[in-house]
Amino acid sequence: MGLAFNGNMDPELSSLSSLGPETRAQRREFLKRLAMVAGSSALLAELPWWSPLRAAPVSDSPSDRVRLGVIGIGSRGSFLLANLLRTPGVEVAALCDDYPPHLEAALAKVKGAKGFSDHRQMLDMPGLDGVLIAVPLFLHARMCLDAFAAGKHVFCEKSLAYSIEECQAIADAHRGSSKVFQIGHQRMFSPVFLRALELIRDGQIGQITQIRAYWHRNGNWRNPVPATGPDPSPFPSLERRLNWRLYLDYSRGLMTELASHHMQVANWFLGARPVSCAGYGSINYWKDGREVYDNVNLVYRYNNGTQVIYDSLISNRFYGMEVQVMGPKGTIEGETGKIFAENPPPAPGIVQLINEIEHGFFDTVPIGGPSWVPELKKDTKGSYLVREHTADDGTAISMAAFANAIRAGKPIPGMMEQACRAGVSVLMGHNAMEQQQEISWPEGFRE
């Protein structure tokens, strides 16, 4: 029996239909950009997951070719596939999805790839080096463990697993392995977030005193369900197959699908994992039979006294998404890619005069004696962290890292630790809301 590999269904992500023919020139240009990023900061030498990107350039030799398969070709799987097809030295040799519309659409775009409806048959395919797993969350552990047992290199989409116990099982199964494991936290490969980390370590904002992160959308998070469809097993209905993120049997909702990204960044920047967390969640708008919260609010506590505050909702998108790293000297916003000085230099000439006139109206307000100055958001445009912005959020670079690590035959140090810390953190948040009590980091967890 096959399993439902519909990936992370998200209409905002690119689809296979956007792919165009790739040329050697385009791939050479990608390698050139990659070399510039990898050589732009001494910090990269300290980040173990960047080590494969410092390898020798990929040639057109068959010996440099890495043959990969993709398990789960929904919208997220299709997005990863699109990036794989642009990655030098990669051959997409196999595609697996037990939902025929997804599999047929992908096979039509990838010439020569073999199609499978059962991942176990794909794992038995001769000559397959590794797999990318983009299936519903509750299948992550099963797919990873099966792939490890088959001797394959593994790239698994975030979040790591459906439960803390499954996170531990994946970490234990891979411990001591010679195979590459990589997690889909692409901000680890983003030039913007790398520059942010560099400035933080350089003391540009001072000690991190708080991190605020949020991800806001406005939509019911549902996918349309065709009137007819194939046998939905192991799901009780096609609707649950296509909207698995809305049901607790398959997903942990906003925490695993969205918060996992920003919690990975927070743990990475703080160089630590949370001690405990507490929070609240509810279904206060989309009362349509879903089981996961449509808004969540959490506070994570760290050993040094720092807190990470996270919230997410899908009934208002005004604030969008951001991770704000704050210190006494300034604030860094990772998603907008800016740094804001706490005390920016004074504005020149006429601009300063206008500001002073405005402050004359608003800064001092007598209220029964002592003056009151409103604590308003600082009026500053900030500075960009990197000079040139690209559409790549780190995904394309992460694909190249995965392929290069397989080519070198060396596991990527630090990757499982990042995967576990983020995966366990968001599951702690889910448990805190479900149990309505403070949840501690699991005692004895082995990263």
C-alpha positions, 0 to 999 in steps of 0.5 A: 500500500502506498502513502499520501505524498502530497507535500506541504500544500501551499498555493503561495509556493512556485509550481512545476509549471514555472520551470523552463529549460536549463542551460549549462550557462545558467548552471555556471552562473549559479556556481559563480554566485554560489562561490561569491556567497561562500567566499564573502564571509569568514563566518562561514568557516565556523558553520559546519553545514556550509562545508560542502559548498567550499568543495571543488566546482562541479564538472559535467563529468558523470562521476560528479553526477548525483542521482536523487529521488523526490518523495512527495510532489505537492506544492512544496515538493514541486518547489524543491524539485524546481530547485533540484533541476537547476542544481549543477551535477544533479539528476532527478532519477525518480519521483514518488507520490501516491496521489496520481495527479501530483505524480503525473504532473511531475513526470511530465516535467522531468524527462527520464525520471521513473515514477513510483506510488510506493516509497519503498519500491523507490528506495530499492531502485539501483543507483539512487544516491539519496532522497528528498522527503516532502510528505505530510508531517506524520510521515516524516519519521517513517520516511527518514527511517526507511531511507536510512535503512536503505542506505540513502542520503536524506533531505527532509523538509521541516519540521523534523517530526510529528512528535518528540519521540519521533525526533529522538528516533530519527536522531538515534537512527542517524547517529554514527552514520556515514550518510548525509542528513539535511533538514529543510531550514533554508534560512541556514543558507540565506546570505541575509541571515548569515550577514545578520548572524555576523553582525550579531557576533560582531556586537552591532546590536549588543547582547541579544535581550529578546527575540520577537517572531511572527508569521501572519496570513489571511486565508483558511489554509484549505486546498480545493478537493476534486469531486472524485479522486483515487482511493484515499487510504491511509486517510479516511477521505480525500479532503483529509489527504489534501488538507492534512495540515488542518487535522491533529492526526497528521499535523501540529498546525502553525507550530510545525508548518510556520513557527519551525522556521523562526524557532530554528533561527532563534535557537541558532542566533542564541546558540542554545535551546529553550529551557521551557515555554508556555502559551495559548492557542485557539480556533477563534475565526476559522470554525470549519471543522479544523482541529489545529489552532488558527492563532497561537501565542508563545513565550520561550525561556532560555538559560541566560534569561532571554525570551523568544516571543512567537505568535502566528495567525491566519486571519490577518496578514497586516504584519506579514512575517518577521523575526526581530532580534533585539539588543541595547544597541539595535534591532535586526529584522531577518525577513526584511533584511535590515538593521536598525540602530537604537540611536541613529546618527542625526539627520542632516540640515533641513530634515533635522529642523523638521524633526525638531519642529515635530518633536516640539508638538509631540514630545512633551505633554503635560499631565498633572505635573511631570511631562509625559513622552510617548514611547513610539516606534522609532522613526528610522529606515534602517540599513540593508544587511546585504547590498543585493537581494535575490529571490533565493531564500537559501533554498537553491544554495541548500540544494547545492549543499546537499548534492555536494555533501553526497558527492564528497561522501561526508555527513554535514556536521551540526545539521541534526542538532539544528533539526532537533532543536527546532523540531522539539521547540515547536512541539514543546509549544504545541504541548504547552498550548494543548496541556495549558501548562509550562513545558520543559525541554525533554530531559535526556533528549539526545541531539 
